[in-house]
Amino acid sequence: MDHVSPRLRAFLSEPIGEKDVVWVDGISHELAINLVTKGFNKAYTLLGQFLLMHKNEAEFQKWLICCCGATECEAQESSNCLKEWCSCFL
């Protein structure tokens, strides 16, 4: 992992638990609102979507951009965050 943002470091420091989706690195307030309206209000529900896509970052990023209105940067950061979390906790 090259540069680790403080937000990513905080997310990786403990299990997901009941964290809101906005805790995921790369998820802006605006994107969080879009995700919540689609039923992804918790970080673990977003992680579930990532796992349903077999941890395929490209597919997950495409889904975030096309279905949830994420920017490319948001999609890359959030998929990296979930990938790193899986490496630490699964």
DRENFI-397005 format. One record per atom (N, C-alpha, C): x, y, z. Coordinates in steps of 0.1 Angstrom, whole numbers, padded with zeros to 4 digits, always signed. Example, Ala and Ser with C-alpha at 12.3 -4.5 7.8 and 13.67 -1.06 7.14 Angstrom:
BEGIN
+0132-0057+0078
+0123-0045+0078
+0132-0033+0078
+0128-0022+0071
+0137-0011+0071
+0129+0000+0079
END
This chain:
BEGIN
+0008-0012+0000
+0000+0000+0000
+0009+0012+0000
+0008+0021-0010
+0016+0033-0011
+0012+0043+0000
+0004+0052-0004
+0000+0062+0006
-0013+0058+0013
-0013+0059+0026
-0025+0055+0034
-0031+0068+0040
-0043+0071+0035
-0049+0083+0041
-0053+0081+0055
-0055+0092+0063
-0059+0090+0077
-0073+0083+0077
-0081+0086+0068
-0095+0080+0067
-0094+0065+0065
-0085+0061+0056
-0083+0047+0053
-0077+0040+0065
-0067+0046+0071
-0061+0040+0083
-0071+0038+0094
-0080+0048+0096
-0090+0047+0106
-0100+0035+0103
-0104+0034+0090
-0113+0023+0086
-0107+0010+0088
-0094+0008+0085
-0087-0005+0086
-0083-0008+0101
-0085+0001+0110
-0080-0001+0123
-0089-0010+0132
-0101-0013+0127
-0110-0022+0135
-0120-0028+0125
-0127-0038+0131
-0138-0044+0123
-0149-0034+0119
-0156-0037+0109
-0166-0028+0103
-0177-0025+0114
-0182-0035+0120
-0193-0033+0130
-0205-0026+0124
-0210-0016+0130
-0222-0009+0126
-0218+0005+0119
-0206+0006+0114
-0202+0019+0108
-0211+0023+0096
-0215+0035+0096
-0223+0040+0084
-0214+0040+0072
-0220+0039+0060
-0213+0038+0047
-0203+0049+0045
-0206+0061+0051
-0197+0073+0049
-0183+0070+0055
-0182+0061+0064
-0169+0057+0069
-0159+0051+0059
-0165+0045+0048
-0156+0039+0038
-0148+0050+0031
-0135+0048+0030
-0127+0058+0024
-0131+0059+0009
-0132+0072+0005
-0137+0074-0009
-0151+0077-0010
-0159+0075+0000
-0173+0078-0001
-0176+0092+0004
-0180+0101-0005
-0183+0114-0001
-0197+0115+0005
-0200+0126+0011
-0213+0128+0017
-0224+0126+0006
-0222+0132-0006
-0232+0131-0017
-0233+0117-0021
-0222+0110-0023
-0223+0096-0027
-0230+0087-0016
-0227+0090-0004
-0233+0083+0008
-0249+0084+0007
-0253+0096+0004
-0268+0099+0002
-0273+0090-0009
-0266+0089-0020
-0271+0081-0031
-0271+0066-0027
-0261+0062-0020
-0260+0048-0015
-0271+0045-0005
-0274+0054+0004
-0284+0051+0014
-0298+0050+0007
-0300+0058-0003
-0313+0057-0010
-0315+0044-0017
-0304+0037-0020
-0304+0024-0027
-0303+0013-0017
-0303+0016-0004
-0303+0006+0006
-0289+0002+0012
-0279+0010+0008
-0266+0007+0013
-0262+0017+0024
-0268+0016+0035
-0266+0026+0046
-0255+0023+0055
-0251+0010+0056
-0240+0006+0064
-0228+0001+0056
-0216+0003+0062
-0204-0001+0055
-0204-0016+0052
-0210-0024+0061
-0211-0039+0058
-0220-0042+0046
-0230-0034+0043
-0238-0037+0032
-0230-0034+0019
-0222-0024+0019
-0214-0021+0007
-0203-0031+0006
-0197-0036+0017
-0188-0047+0017
-0194-0059+0011
-0207-0062+0015
-0214-0073+0009
-0215-0073-0006
-0218-0061-0011
-0219-0059-0026
-0205-0062-0032
-0195-0057-0026
-0181-0060-0031
-0178-0075-0031
-0182-0082-0020
-0180-0096-0020
-0189-0104-0030
-0201-0099-0032
-0210-0105-0042
-0203-0104-0056
-0195-0094-0058
-0188-0092-0071
-0175-0099-0070
-0173-0108-0061
-0161-0116-0060
-0148-0108-0058
-0150-0097-0051
-0138-0087-0049
-0132-0082-0061
-0140-0082-0072
-0135-0077-0085
-0136-0062-0085
-0124-0055-0083
-0124-0041-0082
-0130-0034-0094
-0127-0038-0106
-0131-0031-0118
-0147-0032-0119
-0152-0044-0116
-0167-0045-0117
-0174-0037-0106
-0168-0037-0094
-0174-0029-0083
-0173-0014-0086
-0162-0009-0092
-0160+0005-0095
-0171+0009-0106
-0172+0000-0116
-0182+0003-0126
-0196+0004-0120
-0199-0005-0111
-0212-0005-0105
-0214+0008-0097
-0204+0012-0089
-0205+0024-0081
-0207+0037-0090
-0200+0037-0102
-0201+0048-0111
-0215+0048-0118
-0218+0037-0124
-0230+0036-0132
-0243+0037-0124
-0243+0030-0113
-0256+0028-0105
-0257+0038-0093
-0246+0043-0089
-0247+0051-0076
-0242+0065-0078
-0236+0068-0090
-0232+0082-0093
-0218+0086-0087
-0210+0076-0085
-0197+0079-0079
-0188+0084-0091
-0178+0092-0087
-0167+0096-0096
-0157+0085-0097
-0149+0085-0107
-0138+0075-0108
-0130+0075-0096
-0126+0086-0091
-0117+0087-0079
-0124+0081-0067
-0137+0084-0065
-0144+0078-0054
-0145+0063-0055
-0148+0058-0067
-0149+0044-0070
-0136+0037-0067
-0125+0042-0072
-0112+0036-0069
-0108+0036-0055
-0110+0047-0048
-0107+0048-0034
-0115+0038-0025
-0128+0038-0028
-0137+0029-0020
-0134+0014-0023
-0132+0011-0035
-0129-0003-0038
-0115-0007-0032
-0106+0002-0032
-0093-0001-0026
-0095-0003-0011
-0103+0006-0005
-0105+0005+0010
-0111-0008+0013
-0121-0013+0006
-0128-0026+0009
-0118-0037+0006
-0110-0036-0004
-0100-0047-0007
-0090-0048+0004
-0085-0036+0009
-0076-0036+0020
-0082-0042+0033
-0095-0038+0035
-0102-0043+0047
-0103-0058+0047
-0106-0063+0035
-0107-0078+0033
-0093-0085+0036
-0083-0078+0031
-0069-0084+0034
-0066-0084+0049
-0071-0075+0056
-0068-0074+0070
-0077-0083+0079
-0090-0085+0075
-0100-0091+0084
-0106-0104+0078
-0104-0108+0066
-0110-0120+0061
-0099-0131+0059
END
